[in-house]
């Protein structure tokens, strides 16, 4: 009986197991090597402005197929819950032709297919009744849900956290010392307030009265000005001026990297096909530091003249 069981195992069960493995192996291979479907988005919310109607917000969302296979029925929306949508724009470039729809509080789009690496941008301006109420962004496709890009940190032990905190404090103190020293050196040469001068000069040179009327404009940031220019540029009537103003901002070499990215992103949104990588690269190559205030103003003036925009009020 023992011999027969050995024969059964050797001649029946083992070959069956081997045949079964070979039959399912291709399926496991297909699963392991199947291209990953991934849809991500990056939402940038501009500064909050209080108006008579409520709290005005501007949001810009870049949606990208970061996976390895095409996605179908891609949908995205920005909603101002309990608020009002004032202006919006969806840009899919030359390759993508999004179908856009909107109502009183929401703008949305749909695209039949988005290939790996392709991007869309959706920008919207709206008013909400509550402060710090962020617009709701929804992104999805038939294959996957959209996920927001986040930087994930590593877990550290308590002693590591304490050491990192102490080290960070020392580094921050040293960095602050050098930053203040550098600021003082530059201030001695050119005088304080060059950033504030540029925040006023750019819209003033283009006669953008609406932008100049912003309360405490001189205390604003470059990204604040960039988002205000985006809001104005969503109106086709004032788009040429807003595009030229954002071009002028790209000439500021020592702007913070985040602000520079927002300026470039807003310029691409409203610039249309005339604003491409070559144009942006040329402006960045001609950029100069704020301490060269007079030269920088002259370079901005050349951009205004080259674009041929009128400088009447807006």
Secondary structure as the mmCIF struct_conf table of DSSP 4:
data_model
#
loop_
_struct_conf.conf_type_id
_struct_conf.id
_struct_conf.beg_label_comp_id
_struct_conf.beg_label_asym_id
_struct_conf.beg_label_seq_id
_struct_conf.end_label_comp_id
_struct_conf.end_label_asym_id
_struct_conf.end_label_seq_id
HELX_RH_AL_P HELX_RH_AL_P1 UNK A 2 UNK A 8
HELX_RH_PI_P HELX_RH_PI_P1 UNK A 9 UNK A 13
HELX_RH_AL_P HELX_RH_AL_P2 UNK A 14 UNK A 33
BEND BEND1 UNK A 34 UNK A 34
HELX_LH_PP_P HELX_LH_PP_P1 UNK A 35 UNK A 37
STRN STRN1 UNK A 39 UNK A 45
STRN STRN2 UNK A 49 UNK A 50
BEND BEND2 UNK A 52 UNK A 54
STRN STRN3 UNK A 55 UNK A 65
BEND BEND3 UNK A 67 UNK A 69
STRN STRN4 UNK A 71 UNK A 79
TURN_TY1_P TURN_TY1_P1 UNK A 81 UNK A 82
BEND BEND4 UNK A 83 UNK A 83
STRN STRN5 UNK A 84 UNK A 91
TURN_TY1_P TURN_TY1_P2 UNK A 93 UNK A 95
STRN STRN6 UNK A 99 UNK A 102
BEND BEND5 UNK A 104 UNK A 105
STRN STRN7 UNK A 106 UNK A 114
TURN_TY1_P TURN_TY1_P3 UNK A 116 UNK A 117
STRN STRN8 UNK A 119 UNK A 128
BEND BEND6 UNK A 129 UNK A 130
TURN_TY1_P TURN_TY1_P4 UNK A 131 UNK A 132
HELX_LH_PP_P HELX_LH_PP_P2 UNK A 134 UNK A 135
STRN STRN9 UNK A 136 UNK A 140
BEND BEND7 UNK A 142 UNK A 143
STRN STRN10 UNK A 145 UNK A 145
STRN STRN11 UNK A 147 UNK A 148
HELX_LH_PP_P HELX_LH_PP_P3 UNK A 152 UNK A 155
HELX_RH_AL_P HELX_RH_AL_P3 UNK A 158 UNK A 190
BEND BEND8 UNK A 192 UNK A 192
HELX_RH_AL_P HELX_RH_AL_P4 UNK A 194 UNK A 205
TURN_TY1_P TURN_TY1_P5 UNK A 206 UNK A 207
HELX_RH_AL_P HELX_RH_AL_P5 UNK A 209 UNK A 212
TURN_TY1_P TURN_TY1_P6 UNK A 213 UNK A 213
BEND BEND9 UNK A 214 UNK A 214
TURN_TY1_P TURN_TY1_P7 UNK A 215 UNK A 216
HELX_RH_3T_P HELX_RH_3T_P1 UNK A 217 UNK A 219
BEND BEND10 UNK A 220 UNK A 220
HELX_RH_AL_P HELX_RH_AL_P6 UNK A 222 UNK A 233
TURN_TY1_P TURN_TY1_P8 UNK A 234 UNK A 234
BEND BEND11 UNK A 235 UNK A 235
TURN_TY1_P TURN_TY1_P9 UNK A 236 UNK A 238
HELX_RH_AL_P HELX_RH_AL_P7 UNK A 239 UNK A 249
TURN_TY1_P TURN_TY1_P10 UNK A 250 UNK A 251
STRN STRN12 UNK A 252 UNK A 252
TURN_TY1_P TURN_TY1_P11 UNK A 253 UNK A 254
BEND BEND12 UNK A 255 UNK A 255
HELX_RH_AL_P HELX_RH_AL_P8 UNK A 257 UNK A 271
HELX_RH_3T_P HELX_RH_3T_P2 UNK A 272 UNK A 274
BEND BEND13 UNK A 275 UNK A 275
HELX_RH_AL_P HELX_RH_AL_P9 UNK A 277 UNK A 285
TURN_TY1_P TURN_TY1_P12 UNK A 286 UNK A 286
STRN STRN13 UNK A 288 UNK A 288
TURN_TY1_P TURN_TY1_P13 UNK A 290 UNK A 291
BEND BEND14 UNK A 292 UNK A 292
HELX_RH_AL_P HELX_RH_AL_P10 UNK A 293 UNK A 307
TURN_TY1_P TURN_TY1_P14 UNK A 308 UNK A 308
#
